[in-house]
Amino acid sequence: MLRLAEAAAERVRAEVAQRLTVQAEADGAAYLGAVAEEAAARGRLATVGRFGRRKARTEQQAATERSQTLRGKVSQEWGTTPANPDRLPEWAGKVAANCAETDPRVTEVVETVDVATADRETMRKRHRQERTALLVSEYGAEHVQAARYGMRRTTNPDRQAHDARNRAALLRSEADGGVIASKQHSRSAGV
């Protein structure tokens, strides 16, 4: 269940981030275009003759206002502005991923993952408690406590059965050896 929730969260996050990346790239490109227009208008103002200065100044002011407006819009929407056109795709992906985390669809599936994770932890805790209770009922509290703190090897039913068979075989051989020894003793004593 947790894996399904995580996969759904990644799918929704990717869909939202893709849509936001396209939007961020368009906004960033518009902003960078306005910055380039402002720089071009400033360059024309610096090189224009006396008769074209008024028109160039008006164009430069309009370009500056447009770039400032877009800078404010992009900063407000995405948190930062792109530095240059070469890094635009990287910037768009980064800011889109950040914004995707706050999208309601993503937060909803993240909550589902959190709930599934909490359920898994609750189930693991319950399983540990049930296992401990079962071990206590089978082997006793002292053995379980010692095993928990590493004082004894952990409970292994197969190993215990093997050890019990070996002990039984040893005891049988000792008992058989004791019977043989007592028969030999009785024969030597003449009984």
Summary of the structure (lengths in Angstrom):
residues: 191
radius of gyration: 40.1
end to end distance: 78.5
largest distance: 147.1
contacts: 486
relative contact order: 0.09
helix: 88%
strand: 0%
